[in-house]
């Protein structure tokens, strides 16, 4: 897999990215900035330092970039179907190690008015968590690790093992 994959849908102002580089929220906001838009809504998902009393030291994400990007493009299309006035959409997800406080996912949507931007942004992150084949392993202090399944994910794999020292069943992650 390449270290970075980016694509702009032909004839549209949609950008999807899946890669190993740190995400820059200002760069992504700049991607959706447009003179036709009076509103930009963003969601930035970051790694927190705890989960149910355990100290989280980092997350590790795995995914198949071409398939993930295909699903991200479907989300862009769904946004355009529901909110035709949306001007630009950027959906960016990081793979690999994501340390505490770093961004793992950024959604940015611009539109002429705030309501469409806010609703489309919320829709995008909810759909992303439900459909995009990217998996997360929480790594805790003391070498304990646990693959986490998004509560929204219905068809995820039952077992993940590559970053974990032994196979463990996936457990639902809490909704954020």
N, C-alpha and C positions, 0 to 999 in steps of 0.2 A: 504494500500500500504506500502511496506517496505520502510525504510528510504534510502536504497541504493540498486541498482540493477546493476550488472556487468556481462558481459558474454564475453567469448573468443570463437570465432567460431571454431569448431572442425577441426583440420587439417590446419587451416589458422592462420595468424598472425594479426587478426583483433580483436580489443577491442572496445566494446560499453558500455557506462555507462550512467545511468540516476539516479540521486539521489539528496539528500538534503545537502550533505557536500560541503564545498567550493572546487573549482577546483584548483589544483596545476599544473601550466603549466609545471614546470620542471619534475614532476612525469609523466605527459602525454608524454612529449618529450622522456623521458627515456623508455616508453613503445614501442616507434617506433624505437628507436636506435638499429642498427644492423650493423654488420661488412660488410654485403653485400651492404649496402646503402652508397652512397656518398652525399646524399642530404636529408634534412628534411625540409618540409614546414609546417608552422603552421598558424592557424587563431585563434585569441582569441577575442571573443565578450564580451565587458564589458558594464556595466551600465554607461551611461553618465548623467550629472547633469542637462540637460535642453532639452526641446523639444518645438519648436515654441514659445519661450518666457516664457514658464512655467518652474518653478524649479522642477525637478524630484528629489524625495528623496529616492526612491527605486523602484525596479521592483518586481513583484511576478509572478512566473511561475507555471502553473498547467499542468498536463498531466497524462496519464495512462502509467506507466513505461513499462509493457510488450508489449503494442502495439507500443510505441515509440521505444523500443529496436528492435522490429521486423523490423520497417521501417529503423532504422539505419543499421541493417544487410543487408537490400536490397541495401542501398547506398554502403556499402562495396563491395557487389557483383557486382554492376554496375561499380565501380572503377576498379575492377579486370578485368572486361570484356573490358573496354576501355583502360586501361593501365596495361597490363599483367606483366610488369616488376616491378610494385610497390611491395615493400617488406612488409611493415607493415602499418596499418591504425588504428587510434584511433579516435573515435567520442564520445565526452562526453558532456552531457547537465545537467545543474543544475535545480532543481525544488525548489519551495518555495521562500523565500525572498532573493533577491540579491541586496545588497547595492551599492551605487555609487562607481565606480572604480573596483568593483569585477567582476570576469568572470562568465558569464552565459553559455557560450558554448566554447569548444575548439576542434579544428580539427587538427590532426597531421598526416602527411603522409611521409613515407620514401621510397626512390627509389634509384637506382644506379646513376641517373642523375637528375639535377634540373628541367628540363622542365616537366617531368612526375609528379614530386612531386608538383610543382606549379599548374599545370593544374588540377591534382586530388584533391588538397586541395580546389581550387576555386569551382570545380564541387561539392564537398562534402557539402560545406556550402550553396551553392545555392539550392541543392537538399534537404538538411536538412530543410531549411526554407520553402520549397515548400511542403514537404510531411510528416514531422514528427508532430504528433498531440500533440504539446506542445503550450500552449497559455500564453500570457504575459499581465499583468495588470500594467500599469504605474501609480504610485502613486505620486501625486504632493504635494507640500507644501499647507497646508490649507485643507487637507482631500479630495481634488478632486482626482478622480481615473478614469481611462479609460482603458478598455480592448482594446488591439491593435491586429490587424490582419496583418500578414506579407503580403506585396503586392504579394508575390509569392504564398501564400496560396489560393487555389481556392475553396476548399470545407469546409472551417472552419465554425464553428457554428456562427449564426447570433447574438446571444445574450449570454453574459457571466454574471454571477451575484455573484458568491461566495465571491470574495474579495471586490467587489464593494457594496456600501450601497444600491444602487437601480439598477435595470436592465438598461443597456445602450447598444445601438447598437454598434457593433465593428466598429472601423474605421481603414482604412489601415494605417500601420506604414510606415514611410519613409524608402526607401531602404538605407542600410548601406554598 
